[in-house]
Amino acid sequence: MSEWNDKIIREFRENQGVVGGPFTGMPLLLVTTTGAKSGEKRVNPVAWFPDGDNRIIVASKGGAPTHPHWYHNLLKNPRVHVEAATDHGIEEYDAVASIMPEPERTARYKQIGDERPGFAEYQTETDRKIPLVVLTPGSLLYC
């Protein structure tokens, strides 16, 4: 998975956020978390969905029975760095990650699954409730 992620990260950065293959047309961002145990910076490509000034990412791990490592990292260290593809190139900012609570999570996950059916399928492949993570830009936290 690391080599696969490294290829996507490289393609994202070299092409101003545009990635091909299975991600063609999907809005992606890179989220840099701090390792929960190691304290090391970790970069992961993830699909995102708009939520006002925030962005929502899905901790789906393709419907696996466990949460992705990046999810555990941001639970321990919610301050993250975001590189998001926009119409004007890559936008970078610091953000705070929070877990979307119920019942908002269920309603929003249904919308996401309607928009991108793969995410609806992921939920059917696992017994865990796939979390939605809200990335709130740091500058908005102090307004």
C-alpha positions in Angstrom: 0.0 0.0 0.0 2.9 2.4 0.7 4.3 2.1 -2.8 0.8 2.6 -4.3 0.2 5.7 -2.1 3.6 7.1 -2.9 2.8 6.8 -6.6 -0.5 8.7 -6.1 1.1 11.3 -4.0 3.8 11.9 -6.6 1.3 12.1 -9.4 -0.9 14.5 -7.3 2.0 16.9 -6.7 3.4 16.7 -10.2 0.0 17.4 -11.9 -1.4 20.1 -9.6 -3.8 17.7 -7.9 -4.9 15.7 -10.9 -4.6 11.9 -10.6 -5.6 9.4 -13.2 -6.6 5.7 -13.2 -9.3 4.8 -10.7 -9.2 8.4 -9.3 -9.9 10.1 -12.6 -12.4 12.9 -11.9 -12.4 12.3 -8.1 -11.5 15.2 -5.9 -8.5 14.2 -3.9 -6.4 15.7 -1.2 -3.3 14.8 0.7 -3.6 14.7 4.5 -0.5 14.7 6.6 -1.0 13.3 10.0 1.4 12.8 12.9 2.0 9.1 13.8 0.2 8.1 17.0 3.1 6.0 18.2 6.1 7.2 16.1 5.4 10.9 16.0 6.5 10.8 12.4 4.7 12.7 9.6 2.6 10.5 7.3 1.0 11.6 4.0 -2.1 9.8 2.7 -4.2 10.5 -0.4 -7.9 10.5 0.2 -11.1 11.5 -1.6 -12.9 14.5 -0.2 -16.4 16.0 -0.2 -17.3 19.7 0.4 -19.0 20.8 3.6 -19.1 24.6 3.6 -15.6 25.8 4.4 -14.6 22.4 5.6 -13.8 19.2 3.7 -15.0 15.7 4.7 -12.9 12.6 4.2 -14.0 9.0 4.6 -12.1 6.5 6.7 -13.3 3.6 4.6 -10.1 1.7 3.9 -12.0 0.1 1.0 -14.5 -1.6 3.3 -11.8 -3.3 5.4 -12.7 -4.5 8.9 -10.3 -2.0 10.5 -9.9 1.7 10.3 -7.0 3.1 8.2 -3.8 4.0 10.0 -4.3 7.7 9.3 -7.5 7.7 11.2 -5.8 6.4 14.4 -3.1 9.1 13.9 -5.6 11.9 13.7 -7.5 10.7 16.8 -4.4 11.1 18.8 -3.1 14.2 16.9 -6.0 16.1 15.3 -3.9 18.8 13.8 -3.2 17.9 10.2 -1.8 19.5 7.1 -3.9 19.5 3.9 -3.0 19.7 0.2 -6.2 20.0 -1.8 -6.7 20.2 -5.5 -8.6 23.2 -6.6 -9.4 24.9 -9.9 -6.4 27.1 -9.3 -3.8 24.4 -8.4 -3.0 23.0 -5.0 -4.2 24.8 -1.9 -2.3 24.1 1.3 -3.4 24.8 4.9 -3.3 23.4 8.4 -6.6 22.0 9.8 -8.1 20.3 12.7 -9.7 16.9 12.2 -12.9 15.9 14.1 -15.2 13.0 13.8 -18.6 13.7 12.5 -21.2 12.8 15.2 -24.5 10.9 14.7 -27.1 11.5 13.3 -25.3 13.8 10.9 -22.8 11.1 10.0 -25.4 8.7 8.8 -27.3 11.3 6.7 -24.1 12.6 5.2 -22.7 9.1 4.5 -25.9 8.3 2.5 -25.3 11.5 0.4 -21.7 10.5 -0.2 -22.8 7.0 -1.1 -25.4 8.3 -3.5 -22.7 10.6 -5.2 -19.9 7.9 -5.2 -21.5 4.4 -5.0 -18.2 2.8 -4.1 -18.4 4.3 -0.6 -21.9 2.9 -0.2 -20.5 -0.5 -1.2 -17.6 -0.2 1.3 -20.1 0.2 4.2 -21.8 -3.1 3.2 -18.5 -4.9 3.2 -17.7 -4.2 6.8 -19.3 -4.5 10.2 -17.7 -1.3 11.5 -19.4 2.0 11.0 -17.1 3.9 8.6 -16.3 7.3 10.2 -16.5 10.6 8.4 -13.8 13.1 9.3 -14.3 16.8 9.1 -11.2 18.9 8.3 -11.7 22.4 9.5 -9.1 24.9 8.3 -7.0 26.2 11.2 -7.6 29.9 10.3 -11.4 29.4 10.7 -10.9 28.1 14.3 -9.9 31.5 15.6 -12.6 33.7 13.9 
